[in-house]
């Protein structure tokens, strides 16, 4: 049933996604053409706006996907969703899998858009793409390629974990015991979720034995120890804690299990 529901979820959003992503591709294509033309006073501002559009596209996709999650579970379409002969777990994870697919596609398009505009700008300036991107790449120049790739993948997983948490908060806030609060329950839930994530990030960063050294190698050294050693001096910790990359996804999993139970046992449709 999970596969069937996931296929239905994808079909239900196919046209909306096709329109949005198609418009994005068209805008980036036009922007790349303007940047490549090297028009004085226009190409530069167009490149900046194109980069901003690429950066905001995954965020906009995530917001739209979460809005659709609410509408299809707790809006008028929620009556149809709740009539399906599937468990709350299947509903929750099918919807979140579809959300993840949408956001990953938006991220891929955003990266592609950035590369397209950067290539156009490099061509306009008469230099290679490698030369054009030398500045941003110098930030991670001293790190092993494997470390950079792992950190990017993990950051994407953490971002997807935030989406699972957001969906879970809406489902938990829709329980019958919170019905008198209306949409205020999910809003309060988002505030509490932010606080919990901040606490988890702090604990994971400073106190979990998982970190990255300043030269880009993984370590089991606790950042708090390094931080105390440099306190009161002009030095900096020699490791950066990354334990939050473990705690945040685990918390998202726990929230997902809670939300699945809420959908199945305690949902109250608006």
N, C-alpha and C positions, 0 to 999 in steps of 0.2 A: 504493500500500500504506500510505503514511503516513496518508491520510484514513481508510481502513478500520480501521487499528489504533487511531487516535485515537478513532473512534466506538466501538470495542469498549471502550477504556479508560474512556470516559465512561459507557457503559452498565454496566460492572462496578462503578462507584462510585455510580451513580445513587441506589439505594435507601439506602445508608449516608448519603450527603450529604443526601438528602431528609429522613431522620429527624433528622439533626443540625441542619440549618438550620431545619426545622420546629419543633423544640424550642426553638431560639434565638428564633425569632419569637414563639412562645407566651410564653416567659419575659419577653421585652421588653415584650410587650403587657400582661401582668399588672403588670409593674413600672411601666410608664407610667401605668396606671390608678391604682396606689397613690400614685404621686408626684402625679398630678393631684388626688387626693382631699385632699391636704394634711394627712394625719394626723400629729399632733404626735409627734415622736420616731421615727416609722416612715418617713415619706416621704423624709426627708433621707438616712437610712442606705440606703434602697432605691435612691435615685438613685445614690449612691456605688457600691454593688454592681453596679448596672446598667451604669454607665460602665466599671467594671473588667471586667465580662463582655464588653462590646463591644471593649475594648482587647485582651483575651486571645483572643478568638475567631479572628482571622486566624492568630495564633501556634499555637493548638491545631490549626487546620486544616493548617498547614504541617507540623507534627510528625506528624500522622496520615497525611498524604500521603507523607512521606518513609518512614514505617514501611511503608506499603503498597508503595512502590517496592522496598524490600528484600525484602518477602515474595514479591512477584510475580516477582522476578528471581533471588533467591538462597535463597528458602525452598522448600517443597514445590511451589508453583505455578511455580517457576522452570523446571522441566522442560518444562512446557507452553509457557512463553514462549520458551524457547530452541529449541523444535521448530518455531516459526513460520518460514516461508520469507521472512524479511525480514532486512535488514542490521542490524548493531548501531546504526548511526546512526539508522535509522528507529525502532527500539525506544526508544533513549534520548530522542530529541526528542519522540516521541509521548507518552511518559510524562511528560516535563517540561512539555509543552504542557497536558496534562490537569491536572497539579499547578498550573500557573499559572492556569488557568481556575477551579479550585476556590478557590484563595487569593484571586483577584480577586473572586469572588462573595462569599466570606466577608468581604472588606474592604468591599464595597458594603453588605452587611447590617449590618456593624459601624457604618459611617457613618450608615446609616439608623436604626439603633437609638439612636445618640447623639443624632441630631436629634429622634427621637420622644420620648426621655426629657427632653431639653432643652425641647422644646415643651410637654410636660406640666408641667415645673417652672415655666416662664415663665407658663403659664396659671394655675397655682396661686397664683403670686405676684402676678398681676394686671398683668403687664408683657408687652411684646412679646418675641419671640424675639431680635430685634436688640439690645434692651436687655439681655437675659439673657446674651448671648454677647459683649457689648462688651469684657469683660476679655480673653478669649483672642484676639479679633480685633485688639486694640490692639497685640499683639506684632508683627504684620506690617502695621500701619496705614500706615507710611511707605513701604512698598514698592509698586512697580507691580503691578497685578493679574496682568499677564502673567508677571512674574518669579515670583510666588507659585505660579501654576499650573504653570509649567515645572519649578520645584523640586519640587513635589509629584509630578508625573509621573515625573521622573527618580529621585526617591527610591523610588517604587514599582518602577521598573525595576531599581534596585540591589538592592532586597529580593528580587525574583525571581531576580536573578543569584546571590544567596546560596543559593537553593534549587537552582539548577543546579549550583553548586559542591558542595553537600551530596550530591546524587545522584551526581555524578561521583566524589567521594571513596569512596562505597560501592562503585561499580563498579570503580574502580581497586584498591581494597582487596580485592576478590574475585578478583583475578588468581591464577592457580595458584601463582605464586612466593611468594605471601603466605598460602597455604592453611594452613600450620603455625601461623599466628598466630591463626586463627579470627577472631572479631569484633574482636580487638585491633587488627588492621590498619586497619579503618575508623576506630577510635577514635584511633589515632595520627595517621591522616590528618586527622581533624578538628582535632586540636591543631596540626598543621603548617599546615593551612588557615587557622586563626585567626591564626597568626603572620604568614603571607604577606599576609593581608588587612590586618593592622595596618601592615606595612611599605609596602604599596601605598597605603594611605590616607594615611600620613605623607608619602610621596614626592609623591603627587598633590596633597595639600593645600598643601604648602610650596614645591614646586619646579616644578609645571606652570604654564604661563602661561594659567591659566583661573581666574577668581575672580569674586566678587560684591562690589561696594562696599557700604559701610554704609548707603547710601540705596537699595539694591536694584537696581543696574544691573550688567550683566555687564561684565567687564573682562579684558584679557589681562595684567594686572600680576601678577607673581609674589609670592605672600604672603611668602616668605622675605625679600625685599627690604624690604617694609613692616615685617616683624617685627624685622629688624636695626635699622631706623631708630628704632624705639620702645624698643629694649632699654635698660634702665637708666633709663628715664623712667616717668612715670605715664601716658603715652599708650598707645593701643591701635592695632594695625594697622588701616589704613583699608580693607583688603580681606580677604575670607575665601576661601581657596582651595577650589575644588570639582573639582580635577583627579581626585580619587578617583572621582568619578561617571563618569569615562571609563575609568580603569584597571581598576576592579572588574568591570564588564561584559565588558571585553576578556579579562580573566583567566578569567572564567566561560566565555566562548566557547572559549578554549584548553583549559580543563578538560573541556568538553563533547566536544571533538574527541578528546581523549585517552581519555575514558570510552567513547566510541562504538567506538573501536578495541579497548579492553579487553573490551567485551561481545562483540565479534565474534571476537576471536582468542585471548583469554587467560582467559575466565571459568572459574571452578571452583566448581560448585554445592556448597553445604553438605549 
